[in-house]
Amino acid sequence: MSTQQHLLMIEDDQRLADMVVTYLGNNGLSVAHCPDATSGLQQLQRQPLPDLLILDLMLPDLDGLEVCRRLRALPGAAAEVPVLMLTAKGDPMDRVVGLEMGADDYLPKPFEPRELLARIRAILRRQGRGAVVAEPAHQVLRFGSLEIDRDARTVTVDGQPAEMTSYQFDLLVALAERAGRVLTRDQIMEVVRGRELEAFDRSIDVHMGRIRAAIEADPKTPKRILTVRGVGYVFAKQQD
């Protein structure tokens, strides 16, 4: 990375936080730590904002889902801070609900520090703050009233902004760049992350539902992102 990234970790386990701060620091990342949701939310309303938030699901004052909800409701750039959620729970619904609340990724405890670092770097790359991946010459994808600006990382429908997380933006771009081609969930995850990982079907489905809500006239009857039952998704070439 050309410049040091500054992260915030909200975690009540001091030993775990110390380990993460040290490990990430040794790998070129600066990490500030808050032991509870209250101090963490206060920090998130100050400048400069962190490049990424590592957020524990179970906190002593508020749970991580509520912190994520409040973060996404903040004004300005604070609402766009990417979130990597940590949890000791094994229920897959925790992951689904976390993604619905606006988290960008999810890592269950216990975890390997190397995996945490890899996921952080993947999120930062998607934010355009890490290693730059070569893009096609034309940076704006147009499909009728839908415009996807890859440089500005914005999406508009009929000239109006369509709100979505950075991870959802990259999912949309991955599909739109391959319009007319059916992609499995595994292929989508590989394209977006830049490396092969296990594809959690329900996580992808949650994100696709959010993207459809942002860009489809009728999300229940989508015309842009179509489900190919038993396979995956396809971005329709002909729209509007």
Beta strands, then each sheet from edge to edge (+ up, - down):
strand 1: 5-10
strand 2: 29-34
strand 3: 52-56
strand 4: 83-87
strand 5: 105-108
strand 6: 140-143
strand 7: 146-149
strand 8: 154-157
strand 9: 160-161
strand 10: 183-184
strand 11: 225-228
strand 12: 232-235
sheet 1: 2+ 1+ 3+ 4+ 5+
sheet 2: 6+ 7- 8+ 9-
sheet 3: 10+ 12- 11+
end
